[in-house]
Amino acid sequence: MTRSHFYNETSTERAERVKDYSAQGEPGFKLLIVGCGMIGREHMRVATLLGRARIHGVYDVDANSISLAQEEFAKYSAQPFQVYQDLQTGCADPEVDAIFICTPNFTHFDVLQQIKHSGKPLFIEKPMATRLQDARSMLLLAQDYPGIIQLGMQYRYKSQYLDAFHEVKQQGSLGAIKTVTMSEYRPPFLDKVKQWNKFNEYSGGTLVEKCCHYFDLINLMAGARVETVYAMSGQAVNFVDFEYEGRQSDIDDHALVVMRYSNGVKASFTLNMFSQELYEELGVTGEKGRILATERSSFTAGTRSKASIMVEVAGHPAYTGLDVTYPDPIEPSGHHGATFFEHEAFIDQLEGKAQDSATCEQGLWAMLVASAAQHSAATGEVVAAKDYATAQGLADVLVW
Ligand SMILES: NC(=O)c1ccc[n+]([C@@H]2O[C@H](COP(=O)([O-])OP(=O)(O)OC[C@H]3O[C@@H](n4cnc5c(N)ncnc54)[C@H](O)[C@@H]3O)[C@@H](O)[C@H]2O)c1
């Protein structure tokens, strides 16, 4: 089947299709994981679960991360993997078919510079970079790159968002859409190796680091170019007294952002990071009604998420709500099953099948909204996105 959009299939169809996921194929592709921290280990786990690729090797600058990866991997796989002492040896290894860049945000650009000569297919974690100029260079590189480059915007594959996109874009259930609202309530940022996520310089800022996922989804849902961005944000509760190596944390823990798009769609995003539990919500309204897509989850070990969609359109079977949580073993495998389908999209592309996974161009648009919002919050001004992009030197790569 040729899929032209990630939302062509509903989450239920996806779950049904991969019920016998182990029969999908053999682990033909060999992956190198660069950075085996929290998400690198999730990729190792999910790649193994999907079973169409296997972990050939890892490279990390931190011995503890490597030990953790070895210990965890041994619990679910009897296969050995290489630990490379340097990046060049890993990426030059002819056995390596594709490379996952799972290092902290501020290192993505440098790591890419070091491995781009390999021409191997790349998966790059989000956000693609911390600076718009670096993201621009990455987009230019991607245009001539011989292999695929997929960004780690796997929230597209969260069941409730897939289904919301399916309703709006595939089924046209709402008619022309008018407003898009998204929100995330969650506990504070987790511990990271060397605490890079507590500092704007290393993360790119909270709205770039965490919220590029949501701006990607809002951009896609609006289906137009962002025109204006206005935001307020601050650091109210989290890490206000946190210091690492003598440096005070400076990251925002809450934000409100409003956007207007060139087709008249109005959107908003709310972030709160001093909540007890995780709650995400997407609301879309159109001529014919409203969609509400939600996810409840927790950082408490052993708890499961619950995803649902409500389509308030006369006569719709999901009018009063539908549970769309992915089933076992997909849901517990990483980001409530989204990472599983992100891997499927990547492997499909390695096999030459069409998939519209996140591109560097889409990653840059998401970063632009996030960065404009951070600029607005810092200055108190409404940001005209095109002027801001031009001032940031992006006029040659973004088409309005
Ligand atoms: N897609 C998602 O939902 C999602 C979720 C979590 C993290 N991420 C992204 O993944 C990346 C990593 O995040 P994390 O949570 O795993 O962080 P982490 O701190 O847990 O792990 C990062 C690892 O990279 C290693 N590292 C640092 N510099 C390196 C270098 N130059 N070469 C090789 N290894 C290096 C560190 O030693 C560490 O082991 C970040 O960009 C983050 O934003 C994405």
The ligand as an SDF file (V2000), in Angstrom:
LIG
                    3D

 44 48  0  0  0  0  0  0  0  0999 V2000
   11.3330   12.5670   20.2100 N   0  0  0  0  0  0  0  0  0  0  0  0
   11.1340   12.6910   21.5090 C   0  0  0  0  0  0  0  0  0  0  0  0
   10.0090   12.6410   21.9890 O   0  0  0  0  0  0  0  0  0  0  0  0
   12.3060   12.8440   22.4070 C   0  0  0  0  0  0  0  0  0  0  0  0
   12.2290   12.4510   23.7410 C   0  0  0  0  0  0  0  0  0  0  0  0
   13.3600   12.6030   24.5430 C   0  0  0  0  0  0  0  0  0  0  0  0
   14.4940   13.1720   24.0020 C   0  0  0  0  0  0  0  0  0  0  0  0
   14.5190   13.5630   22.7070 N   0  0  0  0  0  0  0  0  0  0  0  0
   15.7040   14.1860   22.1250 C   0  0  0  0  0  0  0  0  0  0  0  0
   16.7420   13.2130   22.0700 O   0  0  0  0  0  0  0  0  0  0  0  0
   17.9990   13.8160   22.3210 C   0  0  0  0  0  0  0  0  0  0  0  0
   18.6560   13.1200   23.5110 C   0  0  0  0  0  0  0  0  0  0  0  0
   17.8260   13.2550   24.6280 O   0  0  0  0  0  0  0  0  0  0  0  0
   17.9200   12.2650   25.8580 P   0  0  0  0  0  0  0  0  0  0  0  0
   16.6920   12.4740   26.6350 O   0  0  0  0  0  0  0  0  0  0  0  0
   18.2390   10.9030   25.3990 O   0  0  0  0  0  0  0  0  0  0  0  0
   19.1730   12.8930   26.6350 O   0  0  0  0  0  0  0  0  0  0  0  0
   20.2140   12.1380   27.5970 P   0  0  0  0  0  0  0  0  0  0  0  0
   20.9590   13.1900   28.2860 O   0  0  0  0  0  0  0  0  0  0  0  0
   19.4740   11.1150   28.3840 O   0  0  0  0  0  0  0  0  0  0  0  0
   21.1500   11.3460   26.5650 O   0  0  0  0  0  0  0  0  0  0  0  0
   22.0090   11.9900   25.6630 C   0  0  0  0  0  0  0  0  0  0  0  0
   23.2160   11.0870   25.4590 C   0  0  0  0  0  0  0  0  0  0  0  0
   24.0470   11.6500   24.4370 O   0  0  0  0  0  0  0  0  0  0  0  0
   25.3970   11.5210   24.8890 C   0  0  0  0  0  0  0  0  0  0  0  0
   26.2200   12.4980   24.1740 N   0  0  0  0  0  0  0  0  0  0  0  0
   26.3700   13.8180   24.4240 C   0  0  0  0  0  0  0  0  0  0  0  0
   27.1710   14.3950   23.4920 N   0  0  0  0  0  0  0  0  0  0  0  0
   27.5360   13.3950   22.6540 C   0  0  0  0  0  0  0  0  0  0  0  0
   28.3350   13.3460   21.4920 C   0  0  0  0  0  0  0  0  0  0  0  0
   28.9160   14.4470   20.9910 N   0  0  0  0  0  0  0  0  0  0  0  0
   28.5200   12.1590   20.8790 N   0  0  0  0  0  0  0  0  0  0  0  0
   27.9360   11.0250   21.3720 C   0  0  0  0  0  0  0  0  0  0  0  0
   27.1610   11.0130   22.4650 N   0  0  0  0  0  0  0  0  0  0  0  0
   26.9510   12.1820   23.0930 C   0  0  0  0  0  0  0  0  0  0  0  0
   25.3360   11.7050   26.3630 C   0  0  0  0  0  0  0  0  0  0  0  0
   26.4870   11.1910   27.0080 O   0  0  0  0  0  0  0  0  0  0  0  0
   24.0690   10.9410   26.7040 C   0  0  0  0  0  0  0  0  0  0  0  0
   24.3250    9.5840   26.9530 O   0  0  0  0  0  0  0  0  0  0  0  0
   17.7170   15.2870   22.5500 C   0  0  0  0  0  0  0  0  0  0  0  0
   17.8540   15.9720   21.3470 O   0  0  0  0  0  0  0  0  0  0  0  0
   16.2700   15.3100   22.9740 C   0  0  0  0  0  0  0  0  0  0  0  0
   15.6050   16.5260   22.7030 O   0  0  0  0  0  0  0  0  0  0  0  0
   13.4610   13.3860   21.9040 C   0  0  0  0  0  0  0  0  0  0  0  0
  1  2  1  0
  2  3  2  0
  2  4  1  0
  4  5  1  0
  4 44  2  0
  5  6  2  0
  6  7  1  0
  7  8  2  0
  8  9  1  0
  8 44  1  0
  9 10  1  0
  9 42  1  0
 10 11  1  0
 11 12  1  0
 11 40  1  0
 12 13  1  0
 13 14  1  0
 14 15  2  0
 14 16  1  0
 14 17  1  0
 17 18  1  0
 18 19  2  0
 18 20  1  0
 18 21  1  0
 21 22  1  0
 22 23  1  0
 23 24  1  0
 23 38  1  0
 24 25  1  0
 25 26  1  0
 25 36  1  0
 26 27  1  0
 26 35  1  0
 27 28  2  0
 28 29  1  0
 29 30  1  0
 29 35  2  0
 30 31  1  0
 30 32  2  0
 32 33  1  0
 33 34  2  0
 34 35  1  0
 36 37  1  0
 36 38  1  0
 38 39  1  0
 40 41  1  0
 40 42  1  0
 42 43  1  0
M  CHG  2   8   1  16  -1
M  END
$$$$
